[in-house]
Amino acid sequence: MRSAAPGRAGPTATAIPAPVPVAGAKPRDPWYDNTRFVAATLIVVLHTIGSIMSRYGVLHAFNVAAWAFRVPAFVMLAGVFSSPGPLDPRRLRNLLRTIALPALTFSLLFSLESYALGGPFTLHLAQLPWTLWFLMSLFCWRLLLPLVVQLRYPLLVTTAVAVGLGYVEEFGLLFSASRTLVYLPLFYLGRRLGQGAGREWLESRWSLPVAVAGVLGAGLAAWRWHRDIPGTWLSMRHPYKADTPLGMEGAWLVRLAVLAVAAFLVLCLLRLVPKRRLPLISALGAGGFTVYLLHPLIIMPLREKGLIARADTTLELIALLLAGVLLTTVLASSPVRRLVRPLTSPSARWLLAPQGGGRRGLQE
């Protein structure tokens, strides 16, 4: 399923910006970089095949099976690297520079590319195209987290909001309102992981076979029922429809189950990903933000010109999957990240007022 221009359907996925390096910051944790690389690769591969997956049962089943390892995984990883501390001027300025400005910049690039490919020029502000909805949600999650942690039962309250929101028609795609609140429980769970929660699961020997069984179970369930799972169950962006066995009255139970399964599968993924630094993989995982922002701009022309749709034989489909892995590797490489840094981490001195004491904006 794609989240493209308003009114157009397509693959949905997301990614998470890497933590902004600051003076005295702790070294990067290779465990999270390894996980980020796995999730980023799945995003790119599934966006590459997104326009043709409905033609092939195995690709459609793969998309359903891997859903939790893309959107929910990046939501929880975003929570790991988020702080519930006070929103002081420094944090607010970082939010603008590392999230808001890249979102607006790449939204404009998407509009320009769509126009160059023959479509109308549309400036997306309230409904960002493709994967950029995640940045709008991430901006809101980081603003909401200091409020959420003040609640007596944060997980219970955010989950109640997430499942009840489907009955409110006003919440939908605009400003990513629905996804922001529906995924908020997973974001909070990620924060708890960052605080050390779940260590027994993540480090115990007994949890390893359970994690393997969880991932295999997701694959088998997707293979068996992938055609029976409506996209609305996983998209989290629209009000409920009477497309569940429980009808409208029980639609909230379906969403609750989907969120619970997603959280469990992300924990399975984290348990299976090696914690040590891996050659190449850990370094590439640090470039997940660049992959997330750049890959739609490369995939869109190939899709719109019909090049991806030409893949038909088994060999061509395998080559397409490998091309997605190769694209992830190239975009996450250090040379590409350095080249596009002015776009992915733009200077904000022209926008932000000088800080007190005569100092200027953020230290870039």
C-alpha positions in Angstrom: 0.0 0.0 0.0 1.5 3.3 -1.0 0.8 6.7 0.6 1.3 9.0 -2.3 -0.4 12.1 -3.4 -3.9 12.8 -1.9 -6.5 10.5 -3.5 -4.0 8.0 -4.7 -3.4 4.6 -3.0 -0.2 2.7 -2.7 2.3 1.1 -0.2 2.8 2.5 3.2 5.9 2.4 5.2 8.1 4.5 7.2 11.4 5.0 8.7 13.0 6.7 11.6 15.6 9.5 11.7 18.8 8.5 13.3 19.5 10.3 16.6 21.1 13.7 16.1 24.8 13.6 17.2 25.6 16.0 20.0 28.7 16.8 22.0 29.2 14.1 24.7 26.6 11.8 23.2 26.9 8.1 23.8 28.3 6.0 21.0 25.8 4.5 18.6 24.3 1.2 19.6 24.9 -1.3 16.8 21.9 -3.3 17.9 19.5 -0.5 16.9 21.4 0.3 13.7 21.3 -3.4 12.7 17.5 -3.4 13.3 17.1 -0.2 11.4 18.9 -1.6 8.4 16.6 -4.6 8.3 13.5 -2.5 8.5 14.8 0.1 5.9 15.6 -2.7 3.5 12.1 -4.1 3.9 10.6 -0.6 3.2 12.6 -0.1 0.0 12.0 -3.7 -1.3 8.3 -3.5 -0.6 8.0 -0.1 -2.1 9.9 -1.4 -5.2 7.4 -4.2 -5.7 4.4 -2.2 -4.4 2.8 -1.5 -7.7 2.8 -5.2 -8.8 2.5 -7.2 -5.6 -1.3 -7.7 -6.0 -0.5 -9.8 -9.1 1.5 -12.3 -7.2 0.3 -14.1 -4.1 3.8 -14.7 -2.7 4.6 -11.0 -2.9 1.3 -9.9 -1.4 1.8 -12.4 1.5 5.4 -11.1 2.0 4.0 -7.6 2.3 1.5 -8.6 5.0 4.0 -10.8 6.9 6.6 -8.0 6.9 4.2 -5.2 7.9 5.1 -5.2 11.6 8.8 -5.1 10.8 8.4 -1.8 8.9 5.9 0.7 10.3 5.5 -0.5 13.9 9.3 -1.3 14.1 10.2 2.3 13.2 7.6 3.7 15.5 9.0 1.8 18.4 12.6 2.7 17.4 11.6 6.3 17.3 10.3 6.0 20.8 13.6 4.5 22.0 15.5 7.6 20.9 12.9 10.1 22.2 13.1 11.9 25.5 10.1 12.8 27.7 12.0 15.7 29.2 10.8 19.3 29.1 10.6 20.9 25.6 13.3 23.4 26.1 14.5 25.8 23.3 17.2 23.5 22.2 14.9 20.5 21.7 12.3 22.6 20.0 14.9 23.9 17.6 16.2 20.4 16.9 12.6 19.3 16.1 12.3 22.0 13.5 15.7 21.4 11.9 15.8 17.6 11.9 12.1 16.8 11.3 10.0 19.7 10.1 12.4 21.2 7.6 13.4 17.8 5.9 9.7 16.9 5.7 8.8 20.2 3.9 11.9 20.0 1.7 11.2 16.5 0.4 7.5 17.2 0.1 8.5 20.0 -2.3 10.9 17.7 -4.2 8.1 15.1 -4.5 5.8 17.7 -6.0 8.4 18.8 -8.4 9.2 15.3 -9.5 5.5 14.4 -9.9 5.1 17.5 -12.1 8.2 16.6 -14.2 6.7 13.1 -14.8 3.5 14.7 -16.2 1.3 15.1 -13.2 -0.2 18.3 -11.8 1.9 20.4 -9.5 0.4 20.1 -6.0 2.1 21.5 -2.9 1.5 19.0 0.0 1.4 20.7 3.4 -1.5 19.2 5.4 -1.1 15.7 3.9 2.5 14.9 3.1 3.1 12.4 0.3 4.5 8.9 0.4 6.5 8.0 3.6 6.7 11.6 4.7 3.6 11.2 6.9 5.9 9.6 9.4 7.9 12.7 9.9 4.7 14.7 10.7 3.7 12.0 13.2 7.2 11.9 14.7 7.1 15.7 15.2 3.8 15.3 17.1 4.9 12.2 19.1 7.9 14.1 20.4 5.7 17.0 21.4 3.2 14.7 23.1 5.6 12.4 24.9 6.2 14.8 27.9 2.4 15.0 28.3 1.9 11.2 28.0 4.4 10.3 30.7 2.5 12.5 33.2 -0.5 10.1 33.0 -1.0 7.5 35.7 -1.4 4.8 33.1 0.2 6.0 29.9 -0.1 2.7 27.9 -3.7 2.1 28.9 -4.8 5.6 28.1 -3.0 5.8 24.7 -4.3 2.4 23.7 -7.8 3.4 24.6 -7.4 6.5 22.4 -6.0 4.4 19.6 -8.8 1.9 19.5 -11.6 4.5 20.1 -10.3 6.9 17.4 -11.6 4.7 14.6 -15.2 5.7 15.5 -14.4 9.4 15.0 -14.8 10.5 11.4 -12.9 13.7 11.8 -9.5 12.0 12.2 -8.0 10.8 9.0 -5.1 11.6 6.7 -4.9 15.4 7.3 -1.8 16.2 9.4 -1.4 12.4 9.8 -3.8 12.8 12.8 -5.1 9.2 12.8 -1.8 7.5 12.5 -0.2 9.8 15.1 -2.7 8.8 17.8 -3.1 5.1 16.7 0.6 4.4 16.8 1.2 6.5 20.0 1.0 3.3 22.3 3.8 1.7 20.2 5.9 4.9 20.4 5.5 4.9 24.2 6.5 1.2 24.3 9.6 2.2 22.4 10.4 4.8 25.0 10.0 2.2 27.8 12.4 -0.1 25.9 14.9 2.8 25.8 14.6 3.1 29.6 15.5 -0.6 30.0 12.1 -2.3 30.1 11.8 -5.8 28.6 15.4 -6.7 29.2 14.5 -10.2 30.4 12.8 -10.9 27.1 15.6 -9.3 25.0 18.4 -11.1 26.8 17.0 -14.5 28.1 17.7 -17.7 26.3 14.1 -18.9 26.6 12.9 -15.9 24.5 14.9 -16.8 21.4 12.8 -19.9 20.3 9.7 -17.9 21.1 10.9 -15.1 18.8 11.7 -17.5 16.0 8.3 -19.1 16.4 6.7 -15.6 16.3 8.3 -14.6 13.1 7.6 -18.0 11.5 4.0 -17.8 12.7 3.6 -14.3 11.1 4.9 -15.7 7.8 2.6 -18.8 7.9 -0.5 -16.7 8.9 0.2 -14.2 6.1 0.6 -17.0 3.6 -2.7 -18.5 4.6 -4.8 -15.4 5.1 -3.1 -12.5 3.3 -6.0 -12.1 0.8 -8.5 -12.0 3.7 -6.8 -9.1 5.6 -8.1 -5.8 4.4 -5.6 -3.0 4.0 -7.7 -0.8 6.3 -6.7 -3.1 9.2 -3.1 -2.2 8.8 -3.1 1.3 7.4 -4.4 3.0 10.6 -5.3 6.1 8.6 -9.1 5.9 8.2 -12.2 5.5 10.4 -13.5 1.9 10.9 -15.5 0.2 8.2 -17.8 -2.7 8.7 -15.3 -5.0 7.0 -14.5 -7.1 10.1 -16.1 -10.3 11.2 -17.2 -8.4 14.4 -18.8 -5.5 12.5 -18.5 -1.9 13.5 -19.2 -2.7 17.2 -16.2 -5.0 17.4 -13.9 -3.1 15.0 -11.9 -1.8 18.0 -11.1 -5.3 19.0 -9.5 -6.0 15.6 -7.4 -2.8 15.9 -6.4 -3.8 19.5 -5.3 -7.2 18.3 -3.3 -5.8 15.4 -1.5 -3.4 17.6 -0.7 -6.2 20.2 0.6 -8.5 17.5 2.7 -5.7 16.0 4.3 -4.9 19.3 5.0 -8.6 19.9 6.6 -9.1 16.5 8.8 -6.0 16.9 10.0 -7.5 20.1 10.7 -10.7 18.2 12.7 -8.8 15.6 14.7 -7.1 18.3 15.4 -10.4 20.0 16.6 -12.0 16.7 18.8 -9.1 15.5 22.4 -9.4 16.6 23.4 -6.9 19.3 27.1 -6.8 18.2 28.5 -4.6 15.5 28.2 -6.3 12.1 30.5 -5.5 9.2 28.8 -3.1 6.7 25.3 -3.7 8.2 25.7 -1.5 11.3 27.3 1.3 9.3 24.5 1.2 6.7 21.8 1.1 9.5 23.1 4.5 10.6 21.9 5.9 7.3 18.3 4.8 7.7 17.0 8.4 7.6 18.6 9.1 4.3 17.2 5.9 2.8 13.8 6.8 4.1 13.8 10.2 2.5 15.5 9.4 -0.9 14.1 6.1 -2.0 10.6 7.3 -3.1 12.2 9.9 -5.4 14.1 7.1 -7.2 11.4 4.5 -7.2 8.6 6.8 -8.4 9.9 7.5 -11.9 10.6 3.8 -12.5 7.0 3.0 -11.4 5.3 5.8 -13.3 7.2 5.0 -16.5 6.0 1.3 -16.3 9.5 -0.1 -15.9 8.6 -2.0 -12.6 5.4 -3.3 -14.1 7.3 -5.1 -16.8 8.8 -7.6 -14.3 6.9 -10.8 -15.0 9.1 -13.9 -14.8 10.4 -15.4 -11.6 13.9 -14.3 -12.5 12.8 -10.7 -13.1 10.9 -10.6 -9.8 14.0 -11.9 -7.9 16.1 -9.3 -9.7 13.6 -6.6 -8.6 13.9 -7.7 -5.0 17.7 -7.7 -5.2 17.5 -4.2 -6.8 15.6 -3.0 -3.7 18.4 -4.4 -1.4 21.1 -2.8 -3.6 19.2 0.6 -3.6 19.1 0.5 0.2 22.8 -0.2 0.4 23.7 2.6 -1.9 21.5 5.2 -0.3 22.7 4.3 3.2 26.4 4.6 2.2 28.5 7.3 3.7 29.2 9.1 0.3 25.5 9.5 -0.4 24.7 10.6 3.1 27.4 13.3 3.0 26.2 14.4 -0.5 22.6 14.9 0.5 23.2 16.2 4.1 22.2 19.8 3.2 18.7 18.3 2.4 18.4 15.7 5.1 19.8 17.9 7.8 19.4 21.5 6.6 20.8 24.6 8.3 18.1 26.5 10.2 20.0 29.7 10.9 18.0 31.5 8.4 14.8 30.5 10.1 15.5 30.5 13.8 16.1 33.5 16.0 19.6 33.8 17.6 19.7 32.3 21.1 20.5 34.3 24.2 23.9 35.7 24.8 24.4 36.7 21.2 24.8 33.1 20.1 23.4 32.1 16.8 20.9 29.3 16.3 21.9 25.7 16.5 25.5 24.5 16.2 25.4 22.7 12.9 
